[in-house]
Amino acid sequence: MIRTLRTEHRIRTTVVASAAGVLLAGCAGGSGGSSESRAINVLMVNNPQMLEVRKLTADHFTKETGIKVNFTVLPENDVRDEISLHFSSPAGAYDVATISNYEVPFYAKNKWLLPLDGYASKDKTFDQADILAPMRQSLTADDGKLYGEPFYGESSFLMYRKDVFAAEGLTMPAHPTWQQVADLAAKTDGAQPGMNGICLRGQAGWGEVIAPLTTVVNTFGGTWFTKDWEAQLTSSAFKSATEFYVDLVRKHGESNAAESGYAECLNDFTHGKTAMWYDSTAAAGSLEAAGSRVKGEVGYVPAPVDKTNSSGWLYTWAWGVRKSSEQSDDAWKFISWASGKQYQQLVGRTTGWANVPAGTRASTYANPQYRAAASAFADVTRNSIAGADPRNPGLQPRPTIGIQFVGIPEFSDLGTKVSNEISNAIAGAQSVDQALRNSQELAKEVAKQYQKE
């Protein structure tokens, strides 16, 4: 999960102001019979690939279908609040919104989303079978129905400097364990002036430090909750994983680790300040982009493990339809286009194959043009996604879906509060024991309501 909170803060005022104008214009769009009056309102997160959709829609989708699309674009925190507000209301202003696999279980349970199975099965050009199985599974709720179509997907993997490893006479295992990574971090610490062995997120936020930490917890044999909703944050496995993570980043991680998230680690890695980085597969596009200081010098291997065979997370920004939308047919047409093969071809032709929203379709990884542009990381990304199991990410049954998060609405608050405890431990302000004792009490309070159901 890529979170750029500082960037969001800088642009929040501008985007919200412009979005308000778009929304007013969007609400004026009707659903009459003529093609000129057909319009849908789409609410989406402000990442670069979504902005590319907005850029291409009028000259392609609208020109082909006659359906006007009114976009509202907001930062991640704001867009989640806005989606919750409008999708929970029968009179909501939006027909389509970007949702993630985090929201799907409880949005579906609350009956805020329109099932898409019927549309997907009838639309033969969309080719639902081409969607990677983990993505289909992560967007399917407990009732067995599909509630979203992925726009792009990601897992997590380990990135390392091949040139630094070669200079130090080190070899990265094809499938490293976390202990091997810790050993390599110690050996590459100081390999170049100002270089640390590894970068790991330490910044507070359920989408920051909690995401990678939870994958370590999973592979060490831990879990946030048992299948019966017993909180497990003080269990031996959860404690062992957290102590390992905190110890590794404190000994061989980046400077100011407690303040470092995805953006800071990306900056450190591209500027030669760290030899390894464990994070989102989506980072590879930036590392291999033209002008990158480390282009061609980076190796990519699957997420490190301990007791499990794989440990990469799974995340997708997907399109969902508000259940009470009166424009559901046109909403599907937009989704079919924006998540379809033809859109990927369009992006490849107009902006380059490296910019294609990947991680969702098998055909993407069979496309020779994409493979040429993403040869350094395409296969390991595909395999990382394929190996992710959001229903069984660890050694024991879970009460709900999720790898790097727990699929309940309370987790955004719980995860953020726990992240503050972990960040304080990374900063040396308290022990891991104290952080987990505090976190256990928070988790127990959340679990109580589910134990009563």
Number of C-alpha atoms within 10 A of each C-alpha: 24 19 18 17 17 10 11 17 11 10 13 17 12 11 16 17 11 13 19 13 11 17 20 13 13 22 15 13 18 15 16 10 8 10 13 14 15 19 24 26 24 24 25 25 21 17 15 9 16 18 14 13 15 17 11 16 21 17 9 14 19 18 11 10 14 17 23 23 22 24 23 25 25 25 21 20 13 14 21 19 10 19 22 15 12 18 26 18 14 12 11 18 22 25 24 29 28 23 28 22 27 25 15 27 22 16 21 21 12 11 14 23 23 19 21 18 15 10 16 18 13 11 13 10 13 20 15 20 13 15 21 19 18 20 28 19 19 26 27 23 20 15 9 11 16 23 28 30 30 30 24 20 26 26 27 29 28 22 26 22 22 20 16 19 19 11 10 12 8 14 10 17 12 10 15 16 20 21 14 16 21 19 14 20 25 18 17 23 21 16 18 14 9 12 22 27 28 30 30 28 30 33 25 23 24 24 22 26 26 25 24 28 22 24 26 30 26 28 27 25 20 26 28 22 20 15 13 12 20 17 22 20 27 21 15 13 19 24 21 17 23 25 17 20 23 24 16 23 24 20 15 24 29 27 17 14 21 24 16 22 24 26 17 18 25 20 13 21 25 19 13 18 24 31 30 31 25 25 28 24 30 21 18 23 19 16 21 22 16 10 9 13 14 19 16 14 14 21 17 24 22 26 29 26 22 19 15 15 15 22 31 36 29 30 29 24 22 24 26 29 27 29 21 19 21 12 19 19 11 21 24 21 16 23 21 22 17 23 21 22 17 14 20 23 17 15 19 18 11 11 11 15 22 21 20 22 23 23 29 27 26 15 14 23 19 11 12 12 16 22 17 12 19 21 15 19 21 23 15 20 28 22 15 24 27 17 20 23 22 25 16 15 26 24 14 14 14 21 18 19 24 22 27 26 25 22 20 20 14 12 17 16 14 19 24 18 18 25 25 21 23 32 26 19 24 25 18 13 12 14 17 24 15 14 23 22 15 16 23 19 14 18 23 16 12 18 17 13 10 13 10 7 5
